[in-house]
Amino acid sequence: MLALLSTSAPAAEEVDQLAIYTPGEERPGGETSHRKPRDRHVFSQPSANMSFADRLSFGLGDSLFDKIWVPSPSSTTASDGLGPLYNARSCDQCHQRDGRGQPKANWPEALATSLFLRLSIPPQTDTQRQQLKRGRIGAIPDPTYGIQLQNRAINGLDAEGHMQITYTESQVSLADGTQVSLRKPTYHISELKYGPLHSQIMLSPRLAPPMLGLGLLEAIPDSAIMALSDPDDLNGDGISGRPNWVWDQQQEQLAIGRFGWKAGNPSVLQQTVSALSHDIGIGTPYQPSPYGDCTVRQTACLAQPEGNTPQQDNSEASAELVELLVFYSRNLAPPVRPDAQQPEVLRGKAIFQRSGCSNCHQPSFETPNEPNLAEQSAQQIWPYTDLLLHDMGEGLADHRPEYSATGREWKTPPLWGIGLTNTVNGHQYFLHDGRARTLLEAILWHGGEAANARQKVINLATSERHALITFLESL
């Protein structure tokens, strides 16, 4: 089927036109883009246009991001409340140096930290079906294990279980004769300590994504995202992106999802408090349970001491603490692209566009004038995402819906900073579960709406493919 897709080469003048440098594209975050050294801390820099006074708040947020939480009770009320069941003890343990996670698992050889499993089941009652239909919830948790598998626990409790991954290798032949090995993961859970999973359990692995540019993505107008939506493919280009409408807990209304692999959270605030609750087990005024993802069937978990204190707004983490974390997360700035005008990079940019990659990886947006978001206000940015859901084919499907996202749909992830993954995190694992070990492997996993673009990449000459990867590595 893929061989039937059009692969004709463009005219030379078309390539030349697409390869033109666009002023400003070397600054992916607009005026927020920083020029700090491109070393292992390059993702951890504040917005370059941040005031001196706000840099103190950024530094405090950075400290909270790195904070190691401890179980209750402890000698300090500022750091207790961990768990009782959890995946990590700090934000940084998942997003090391604000970067991308890696798919280490298979306990006891490795204990997964930056890769975890989402859990859910099909709706069992009319009430649940109505909640899903109205968008009030995104998924139905497993009745025993909740919405996420926690593979760690405080002393005296058992962790819920451990993720096990097996890989099956297959070969893809490129037009120039190059053979590329792809590995398909299969997941199961061992050492279940609280009884069996539901018979209809759905599992979805989620790798911790990099943190840079979140505030800029949040600032993109709804209208700009909706202008790219084409759920019925009325323009006939084979791309049918659509937003994931999710429940905004603060505004108490449906909103466009922007964060998470299936765009399950509408704001940096909601993404932050959700991670505090599910990943670390920390209650906040926004998600107040001090027991994280513990379910009513996990009575030993619910019997543990909690860390709510008056100093923390009768929560384990106060609204002020959350605000500092959110400010920090919003202002992790994309680095400047020093090679944006290099001929080989521009050649790769042209190939990226004519292959159809930019149909989903939308290069640029403009953020509106927002006085309350000084750093993100009125910026031209280059994130290379449309923030929409796309059917990526059976190969990447997790068969687990989330809000309106089907089991075959994923949000287009931003590409800024992707070429610095190895610099920051010492590895190159890509896609929602880290199965891809190179950028080329990640491309070759694209199916569904991206099948045409994938085939065009397969048919590239060797030098063209190298130019495409050079462009991606320049982002």
N, C-alpha and C positions, 0 to 999 in steps of 0.2 A: 504493500500500500504506500509506504513512504517513498518508494522509488518512482511512483507516478507523479510526485509533486514537482512543480516547476523549479528548475535549478539553473536557468539561463543566466549568464553573466551580464552585468550591466555595461552600458557604454562607458568609455573612459571618461567622458565629460560628466557623467552622473557620479562616478567615484570622486572625481576632483571636486565637484560641488559639495558632496556630503562631507568631504574631508576638511572643509574650511574650518579654521579655528573660530570659535565664538568668544568674543571678549567676555571675561568674567568666569569662564568655565574652569579656570585654574583655582578658583575659590569656591569649592562645592558648598560651603556654608555661608556664602556671601561675606559680609563683614565679620561674621563670627569665626571664620576660618583662621586657624593659627599657623604660625611659621616656626614652631618649636622643632627641635631635632626629631627626625623620623626614627626614633628608637623604640624600645619596648614600652615606653610610657606615652607614646604619641596619641593614644586614644583618651588619655586622662587629663587633657588640658582644657581650661575654661574658655568660654567664648572670648575671642580677641577684643570685642567691643564692650566687654563688661567693665563697669566702673570699679574703681579701687575699693570702694566701700562694699560692693557686692562680692568681691573676691573673698572677703572674710566669710560670708555665708557659704560660698562655694567650698571653701576649705573645711568648714564645719560639716557640710554635707558629705564631703570626701571622707572625713573621719568616721562618720556614721555608716557610710557604705562599707568601710573596712572593719567596723566594730564586730568583735566576737561576742555573741550572745551566750549567756550561761543559764542553767536551769534555776528555777525558783525553789526555795528562797535563797538569796545570796547576800553578801555583805554590802552590795550596792543595789540601789533601786533603778539605776540608769541602764543596766545591761541584763537584767534577769527577765525571764519569761520564755526562754528557749523551749520549743516543742509543745507538748511532750514528745510528739512524733515530728520528724523534720527531715529535710534533705541536705541542708547546709546550715552552718552557724553564722554566716555573714553573706552579704550581697556579693562581696568580692570573691568568695569561694566558687560561685557559679560563673560570674563575669570577671574572671581574673584580669586585672589591669584594664577593666572596662571593655574587655574583648570577648571573643567567641569561645564557647565551650568545646569540649572534645568528648567523643563517645566511649570513654572508658567505662566498662561494666564487668560482668561475669565474675561476681563475688564467688569465692573469697579472694581470687587473684587480684581483683580491682573492685573498689567500691565507688559506684557512680556518684558524681557530684554535680557536674554541669550538664548532665543528660538525665531526664526523668521521664516517667510514664504518666500521662493523663489517663484517667479511667472514667468510663461512663457506661450506661446501659440504655436500651430503648425505653421510651415511656411505658409505664406499667398501669397508669390510671388515667381517667379522663382529665383530672386536674393537672397532671403532669403534661398531658398532650396540649392542654390549653395554655399552660405556662410557656411551653416551647413555641407554640404558634404565635402567641402575643409578644414573644421576645423578652419575657421577664427573666428567663434563665437561659443559659447557653447549652446545658447538658444535664442529664440526670445522673447523680453520683452513684457509684456502687454502694449498696446499703450498708456494707461492712467497712470497706476500705476508703470510701469517699471519692473525691474527684482526682486524687493524685496519690501515687504510691510513695510513701515515705520510707526510705531505706535506712533511717537512723532513728534512735530513740534515746531519751535520757536514761540514766541509771535506774534499774528496777523495772524497766519496760522492755519489751521486745520490739525491734523494728518490724514493720509490716511484712516485708519480704524484699527480695533482691531481683533486679533485672538481669536476665541472661540473653545474650545476643549470639546468634550464629549467622554466618555470612555464606552466601552461595555466589560464586564467581561466574560471570559470563563475558563473552568477548564481543566487541563491536569493531567492525572493519571500516576504516575510513577510506576515502576515495584514493588517497595516495599510497595505500597499502599498510598504513600504520594500524596496529592492533591495540585497542584500549580495553583493559579489564575493568568491568563494573562489578561491584559487590552489592548484593541484595540482602538486607538484614531480615532476620526473623526473630521475634521477641517472645519470651515466656518469663514467668515469674516463679522463682524457687523460694523455699523456706517461708511459705505463708504461715503466719503465726496466729491469725485471728479467724481461721476457718476458710472455707472455699470462697473464691470469687463467684459472683453471679453467673449463672449459666449462659447469659447473653452478653458477657463483658466485652467491651470494646477498648482496645489499648492504642495509645498514640504516643510515640516517643517525641520529646521536645528538647532540642539542644539550646543552651543559653546563647542568645544572639548578642552581637556587639551593641554597645550603649550609645555610640556617638550620634549626634544630630536629632535626638528624640524631640527636643523642644521645637525644632524647625519642622519636623513632620507633623507635630501637633498643631502648628500654626498654619498649615496649608488650608485654604478655605474649603469648606464643604462643596461649594459651587465648582471649584476647580477639579475636585475628585469626581463629582457627578458628571461633569462635562466629558470625562473619559469613559464613563460607564456605557456599555452597549450590550446589555444582557441577552438581547435577541439577535445580536450580530446584524443589525440593520444595514451596516455599511459593507457587509459581505467580505470582511478581511479575515474571517476565521477566528477572530478574537472576541470574546463575549464577557469581558470583565464586568463585575458588579460589586458594590460595597457590601460588607457584612454589617447589617444593622443590629446593634447590640444594646443592652440596657446600660444606660449611664446612671450609676447608683447615686451620684451627687445631684444631678439635674432631674432625676426620676423621669426620664423619657428615653426613647430610642435615639441613638446617635450612630454615626459612622465609626466602625471599628478601625483602629489604626495600628495597634500594637499586639504582638504575639503572632505566631506563625499562621494562624487563621484569622488574624485581626479581631481577636475576641475582647479587646479592651479599647475604650474610646479615648482615654486620656492617660497622661503620664502618672497622674495621681492614682487612678484606679489600677493601673498596671503595678504601681509601687506597693499599694496596700494589699493587693492580691498576692504578690510575691512574698511580702512579709508574713502573711497568714499561711499560705500553702507551703512555701519553701522552708521557712524558719519557724513558723508557729507563733508569731508575734501578733497580738491583738492591738488594734488601733481604734480611735473613735469612729473610723469609717467602716471597719470590719472588726467588731468588738470582741469576738470570741477569743479568750486567752488560750483555747485548746486547738487552734489552727484547724486542721482538716479532720480531727477526731470525730467519729460518728457515735450515735447513741448506742450502738452495739459494742463500742470499745470502752466499757465501763471503767477499766483500770486506768485508761488514759484520762478520762473525765474526773477521776478521783485524785489526780495529782495537784500539788499546790500551783496556783497561778501567780503571775507577777503584776497584777493590777495594783497601782499605788496612786494616791492623791497627786504626787509630784508629776505623774504621767497622765493627767486627765482621767484618773481612774481606769486607765488602760495600761498596757505594757509598753507602748510607745505613744507619746503625746502627739497632738496635732502639730505642735511646733517642730518636733523631731521629724515628723513625716514631711512637713513643709520644707525643711532643709534638705532632706533626701530628694524630694521632687525638684527643688531648685538645682541641686547638683546634677541630677539626671537630665534635666532639660538643657543644661548648658555644657555638656561634654561636646566639644567642638570638633568638626571634621578638619583634618589638616589640609593645607594648601597642596595642590598638585604641581610639583616643580617641572614635570615632563609633559604638561598638557599640550604644548606647542611642538613637540618633537614630531618629525615627519612619520616615523613608524607608528607612533601613538595615534596620529590623525588618520593614518591609513587604516589602523584597526578600528577607529571610530566609524569610518565609512563602512567597513565590513559589518560592524555591529548593527548599523542602521539598515543596510540593504538586506541583511539576513533576517530582519524582522524582530530582532531582540528589543529594539526601542518601542515596539508596539505595546509592550507591557512595562518594560523598564523605562518609563517616561523620564527623559533626561532632566527637565527643569520645571520649576514652579516659581511663582512670586508670592511672598507672604504679605498680608495686608498690614496697614499701619495700625499697630496695637500698642498704645501708650503703656499698658500694664505689663507688656512683655518687651521690655526695652531692647534686649539683645536680638530677639527673633523678629522684631518689627521691620516691615518693608525691606525684605531681603530677597534677592534672586538666588535660588539655591539649585543644586544639581545632585539630587539624591538617587536618581535612576530607579524610581518606583512609581507606580500609579496608586498604590495602597488598595488595589482592588483584588477580589478573589478571581482566580482562574482555574479551570479544569486542567490539571497537569498530567492527566492520564492514569492508567491503572498501575504503572510501575511505581509511582510515588504515592498512591492512594493509601490512606490509613483506615478508611471505611468507618470513620468516627465523625459524625456531624458536630458542629459547634455553632450555636445560633443558626443563621441561615446558610452557613458554609456546609457543603456536602463533604462526604468522605474522600472525594477526588479533588477538592478545591483547596488552594493555598493562596495566601496573600503574596503579591510580588514583593520580595524583600529588597530594601535599598542596597545599592552596590557601593556607596561611598566607603572608602577605607578598606575594601576587600583585598586589595593588593598588599596590605600591611599585616594580614593575618599571621603569617609566619614570624614577622618581626615582633609582634606583640605577644603572641601566644605560643610560638615555637611549633606550630603544626599548620596543616592546611586541610581541615575537615569542613565540608560545606553541606548545604541543604538542611532540612529541618531535623534530621537525625544523624548528621555527620557521616553519612555513607560515602559521600564523594571525597576523594583524597587529593583531587586537583580541580582546578577550575574547568578543565576540559571534561572531566568525569561529570561534574555538576551539569554542564550543558547537555551532555549525552543522556542524562536521566530525564530531560524535559520531554514530555509527551502531551497528549491532549491538544489544547489550543496552541501549544508551542512545538508541535510535531513538525510543522513546515520549517520553522526556524532551525530546529535540530538537524533536519535533513540538509539544509543549506550549509550548515557548519560541517557536516560529514563530507560534503562535496567540495569543500574549499581545497585549494592548492596548499601545499605545506607552508609556503611563505605567507599566504593569506591567514592561515590558522595561527601562525606565530604572531602576526600583527594583531589579530583579534585578542589573543591572550595578553600581549604587551599592553594593549589599550586597557583591558580589565585590570591588569596589575598596576596601571597608573592611577586608578581611581582612589 
